């Protein structure tokens, strides 16, 4: 199973259309997961025109997105348990990965996908893959815009970042 992973689109403030490279890459995916800060359901509509979409809400999302997607979830995909969270928690003060660890502590997951920091991250620890795709539209202090692809096979879960110099 091939899954497109995106977070922190912050649209329309950071653009009105998702980048062409992201749209082209996601055409090869079976599912797209958005990890929050969609900001508008228009992002969902753009992604849903490419492939089925699921995800979670972020700290900048309105109530309709929160109600539709929730803030944390575990999806069973190709026999693997994938945890989704934006990476923010009430009270703040912790980093996105620390918050993701707190959300899924003690829960059996094979991977945790999170956003919030706009910083691409990929690591494996304790048998869990940790992945933040970064942002395709709001790179902040990062050198490049980014999103990701997750591949689930019977043998493994692999993730990779796809970097872009521009958000066009």
Helices and strands as residue ranges (DSSP letters): E 2-6, H 20-26, E 31-34, H 41-48, E 53-55, H 63-69, E 72-77, E 80-85, H 96-104, E 111-114, E 121-125, E 128-132, E 145-152, E 157-164
